[in-house]
Amino acid sequence: MEYRKLGTSGMYVSEIAYGNWVTHGDQIDQEAATACVRTALDLGITTFDTADAYAGTRAESALGEALAGVRREGLEIFTKVYFPTGEGKNDRGLSRKHIMESINGSLRRLRTDYVDLYQAHRYDYETPLEETMQAFADIVHAGKAHYIGVSEWTPDEIRAGHELATELNIRLVSNQPQYNLLWRVIEAEVVPLSEELGLGQIVWSPIAQGVLTGKYRPGAQTAPAESRFSTAEGTVKADHRYLQDTVLERVQALRPLAEEAGLSMAAFAVAWVLQNKNVSAAIIGASKPEQIKDNVTASGVALDPALLAKADEVLGDVVERDPSKVESFLKRA
């Protein structure tokens, strides 16, 4: 496992992080969750990403149990706040009330006194940014978080947040966007700005929620077992942009490139993400230890520039680069 600095902070993270969105507390039971976490640790993964809203707070609890007994100083634990964690009007968003209550709940579920990174899961258009950043500053100054980060914020929002963080004497060190071979909307503006401000990307969905593994075949009517894009009847949710036949055909054409690199298609996709020097870590998700073992083979891989150019040529116009397609960039009514 290779390690990188989180932005321009002094903290190292494993360049492959383990995340438990969709899996812990929902798709897999505690025994399976613990097995995955322990496999990740054995393979050198020290960075774990979760959120209070995942599986209705159960994901944090599952991660806390799986990490029980592990030396805390040897871990980097990340969580997030914004999405609903209850039925009340104040059980969501980035108000001071919700942030201060949420950090305490997260720490309790994660069985720790602090998190290494506390992230705004989205931008809250209903709360003044000053209120949000002051709450984050108080959490950092109280020792409940070391650094703060954001997820899926626009360039203007990132810059404004960074300026306030600097005024409040805290470090905004990261952004957590979707990023993969098919989804590259951060490249034009977010990455250059982040390089300017000293933020690193902690990217989610590096294998496009499984699509870049090649397991979804063009024209197929049935979905792979236990896949994220399967319906209750076992058919494919073909309405997703990743599952259009034109996209799936191009993805299959990546297979020879992965073989040339000596990697599985999944590991090739993770390795591709890590070629971007502004990426501090790629978050992988897994329901089985074998998936983690495969993904980790991407660590430390330097892909030939000619191979990267071939991948761009193969995918062509199915790559999404338009920031306006990011739903979280659209203001809520």
C-alpha positions in Angstrom: 0.0 0.0 0.0 1.2 3.5 -0.9 0.3 6.6 1.2 -0.3 10.2 0.2 -0.7 13.5 2.0 -4.3 14.7 2.4 -4.0 17.8 0.3 -1.2 20.0 1.7 -1.9 18.9 5.3 0.7 17.0 7.2 -1.5 13.9 7.5 -0.9 10.8 5.4 -3.8 8.6 4.2 -3.7 5.2 2.4 -4.2 6.0 -1.3 -6.9 3.4 -1.3 -9.5 4.0 1.4 -12.3 1.7 2.4 -15.8 3.2 2.4 -19.0 1.6 3.7 -21.7 3.4 1.7 -24.5 0.9 0.7 -22.7 -2.1 2.3 -22.4 -1.9 6.1 -25.7 -2.0 8.0 -27.6 -2.7 4.8 -26.2 -5.0 2.2 -24.0 -7.1 4.5 -24.2 -8.1 8.1 -21.8 -7.3 10.9 -19.7 -10.5 10.5 -19.1 -9.7 6.8 -18.5 -6.1 7.6 -15.8 -7.0 10.1 -14.2 -9.4 7.7 -13.9 -6.7 5.1 -12.5 -4.2 7.5 -9.9 -6.6 8.9 -8.9 -7.6 5.4 -8.5 -3.9 4.5 -6.3 -3.5 7.5 -4.2 -6.5 6.7 -3.6 -5.1 3.2 -2.4 -1.8 4.5 -5.5 0.3 4.3 -5.6 2.7 7.2 -8.2 5.2 5.9 -11.9 4.5 6.5 -14.7 6.7 5.2 -18.3 6.6 6.3 -21.2 9.0 7.0 -23.9 9.4 9.6 -26.7 9.0 7.0 -25.4 5.7 5.6 -27.9 3.0 6.3 -29.7 5.3 8.7 -26.6 5.6 11.0 -26.1 1.9 11.1 -23.0 2.1 8.9 -21.1 4.1 11.4 -22.0 1.7 14.1 -20.9 -1.3 12.0 -17.5 0.4 11.3 -17.1 1.3 14.9 -17.6 -2.3 15.9 -15.3 -3.6 13.1 -12.5 -1.4 14.2 -12.9 -2.1 17.9 -9.5 -2.9 19.5 -7.5 -1.5 16.6 -4.9 1.1 17.6 -6.7 4.4 17.1 -3.6 6.4 16.2 -2.9 4.1 13.3 -6.2 4.9 11.6 -7.6 7.8 9.7 -11.4 7.8 10.2 -13.6 10.1 8.1 -17.3 10.8 8.4 -19.8 13.3 7.1 -22.8 15.4 8.0 -25.7 16.8 6.0 -28.2 14.2 4.9 -31.2 13.3 7.1 -30.6 11.1 10.2 -34.1 11.5 11.6 -37.6 12.7 10.9 -37.3 16.2 12.5 -36.8 19.4 10.6 -33.4 19.9 12.3 -32.2 16.3 11.6 -30.5 17.4 8.4 -28.5 20.1 6.8 -25.6 22.1 8.1 -27.1 24.3 10.8 -25.1 24.6 13.9 -27.7 22.6 15.8 -27.5 19.6 13.4 -23.7 19.7 13.1 -23.1 19.8 16.8 -25.5 17.1 17.6 -24.4 15.0 14.6 -20.7 15.0 15.6 -21.5 13.7 19.0 -23.7 10.9 17.5 -21.0 9.9 15.0 -18.3 9.7 17.7 -20.5 7.6 19.9 -21.3 5.2 17.0 -17.7 5.0 15.8 -16.5 4.4 19.4 -13.9 7.2 19.2 -13.1 10.5 20.8 -12.4 12.2 17.5 -12.5 11.8 13.8 -9.5 12.7 11.6 -11.7 14.4 8.9 -15.2 15.8 9.3 -16.9 16.5 6.0 -19.9 18.6 4.8 -21.6 15.9 2.8 -23.2 18.5 0.5 -23.6 22.3 0.5 -26.6 23.6 2.5 -28.3 26.4 0.6 -30.7 27.0 3.6 -28.0 27.8 6.2 -25.5 30.7 6.1 -22.1 29.4 5.3 -20.7 31.5 8.2 -22.9 29.5 10.6 -21.7 26.2 9.2 -18.0 27.0 9.2 -18.1 28.4 12.7 -19.7 25.1 13.9 -16.9 23.2 12.2 -14.3 25.5 13.7 -15.7 24.9 17.2 -15.6 21.1 16.6 -12.0 21.2 15.5 -11.0 23.5 18.4 -12.7 21.2 20.8 -10.6 18.3 19.5 -13.5 16.3 18.0 -12.0 16.5 14.5 -8.5 17.2 13.2 -9.5 18.6 9.8 -12.6 19.5 7.8 -13.5 18.7 4.2 -16.4 19.0 1.8 -18.2 16.8 -0.7 -19.5 17.8 -4.1 -19.2 21.5 -3.6 -18.9 23.9 -6.6 -15.7 25.8 -7.2 -17.2 29.0 -5.8 -18.5 27.2 -2.7 -15.1 25.6 -2.1 -13.3 28.9 -2.4 -15.8 30.6 0.0 -15.5 27.8 2.5 -11.7 27.9 2.3 -11.6 31.6 3.0 -13.8 31.3 6.1 -11.9 28.3 7.3 -8.6 30.3 7.1 -10.2 33.2 9.0 -11.4 30.7 11.7 -7.9 29.1 12.0 -8.9 25.6 10.8 -7.8 23.6 7.8 -10.2 22.8 4.9 -8.1 20.1 3.3 -10.3 17.9 1.1 -13.1 17.6 -1.4 -15.0 14.3 -1.9 -16.4 14.1 -5.5 -17.4 11.4 -7.8 -14.6 10.6 -10.2 -13.8 7.8 -12.5 -13.1 7.0 -16.2 -16.7 7.8 -17.1 -17.3 10.8 -14.8 -14.7 13.5 -15.0 -16.5 16.7 -14.2 -14.0 17.8 -11.6 -11.1 18.0 -14.0 -11.8 21.4 -15.6 -12.3 23.6 -12.5 -12.4 21.7 -9.2 -9.0 20.1 -9.5 -7.1 23.3 -10.5 -8.8 25.2 -7.7 -8.0 22.5 -5.2 -4.4 22.5 -6.3 -4.3 26.3 -5.7 -5.9 26.1 -2.3 -4.2 22.9 -1.1 -7.1 20.5 -1.1 -6.8 16.9 -2.0 -9.6 14.8 -3.7 -11.0 11.8 -1.8 -12.9 10.3 -4.7 -15.9 8.1 -4.5 -17.2 5.6 -7.1 -13.8 5.0 -8.8 -15.3 1.9 -10.5 -18.5 3.7 -11.4 -20.5 1.6 -8.9 -19.3 -1.6 -10.4 -19.9 -0.7 -14.1 -16.1 -0.4 -14.8 -15.6 -4.0 -13.6 -17.2 -5.0 -16.9 -19.8 -7.2 -15.2 -22.7 -5.4 -16.9 -22.9 -6.5 -20.5 -24.5 -4.5 -23.3 -27.9 -5.9 -24.1 -28.2 -8.0 -21.0 -31.6 -8.2 -19.4 -30.6 -9.8 -16.2 -28.3 -8.2 -13.6 -25.3 -9.9 -11.9 -26.2 -11.3 -8.5 -26.1 -8.9 -5.6 -25.3 -6.0 -7.9 -26.2 -2.4 -7.2 -28.1 -1.9 -10.4 -30.4 -4.8 -10.1 -34.2 -4.7 -9.5 -36.1 -6.9 -7.1 -36.9 -9.1 -10.1 -33.2 -9.5 -11.0 -33.3 -7.3 -14.1 -31.0 -4.4 -14.8 -31.9 -0.8 -13.9 -31.1 0.4 -17.4 -32.3 3.9 -16.8 -29.0 4.9 -15.3 -26.6 6.7 -17.6 -23.8 4.2 -16.9 -26.0 1.3 -18.1 -26.8 2.6 -21.6 -25.5 0.1 -24.2 -23.4 2.7 -25.8 -21.5 3.1 -22.5 -21.3 -0.6 -21.7 -19.9 -1.3 -25.2 -17.1 1.2 -24.6 -16.4 -0.2 -21.1 -16.0 -3.7 -22.6 -13.4 -2.3 -25.0 -11.3 -1.3 -22.0 -10.7 -5.0 -21.1 -7.6 -5.4 -23.4 -6.1 -2.3 -21.8 -6.5 -3.7 -18.3 -5.0 -6.9 -19.4 -2.1 -5.0 -20.9 -1.5 -3.4 -17.5 -1.7 -6.7 -15.8 -4.8 -5.7 -13.8 -8.4 -6.7 -13.5 -10.8 -4.2 -14.9 -11.7 -3.0 -11.4 -8.1 -2.5 -10.4 -7.4 -0.8 -13.7 -10.2 1.7 -13.0 -8.9 2.4 -9.5 -5.3 2.8 -10.8 -6.6 5.2 -13.5 -8.0 7.5 -10.8 -4.8 7.4 -8.8 -2.8 8.7 -11.8 -4.3 12.2 -11.0 -1.8 13.7 -8.5 -4.5 15.8 -6.9 -6.3 12.6 -5.8 -5.2 11.8 -2.2 -7.3 8.6 -2.0 -9.8 6.5 -3.9 -12.6 5.1 -1.9 -13.4 1.5 -2.6 -16.5 -0.3 -1.4 -16.7 -4.1 -1.0 -19.1 -6.7 0.3 -16.5 -9.5 0.2 -12.8 -9.5 1.2 -11.9 -10.8 -2.3 -13.0 -7.5 -3.8 -10.7 -5.6 -1.6 -7.7 -7.8 -2.4 -8.3 -7.2 -6.1 -8.8 -3.4 -5.8 -5.6 -3.0 -3.7 -3.5 -4.3 -6.5 -4.0 -0.8 -8.0 -1.9 0.8 -5.3 1.5 2.0 -6.5 0.7 1.3 -10.2 2.1 3.8 -12.7 0.1 3.4 -16.0 1.8 4.1 -19.2 0.7 7.5 -20.7 0.1 5.7 -24.0 -2.3 3.4 -22.2 -4.1 6.3 -20.7 -4.5 7.9 -24.1 -5.9 4.6 -25.5 -8.5 4.6 -22.7 -9.6 8.1 -23.6 -9.8 7.1 -27.3 -11.9 4.0 -26.4 -14.4 5.9 -24.2 -14.7 8.9 -26.5 -17.9 10.9 -26.1 -19.4 8.7 -23.4 -17.3 10.4 -20.8 -19.2 13.0 -18.8 -17.4 16.3 -18.2 -20.3 18.8 -17.7 -20.6 20.0 -14.1 -24.2 20.9 -14.7 -25.0 17.2 -14.7 -24.0 16.9 -11.0 -27.3 16.9 -9.2 -25.8 18.1 -5.9 -24.5 21.2 -7.8 -28.2 22.3 -8.3 -29.7 24.5 -5.7 -32.6 23.1 -3.8 -35.9 24.8 -4.4 
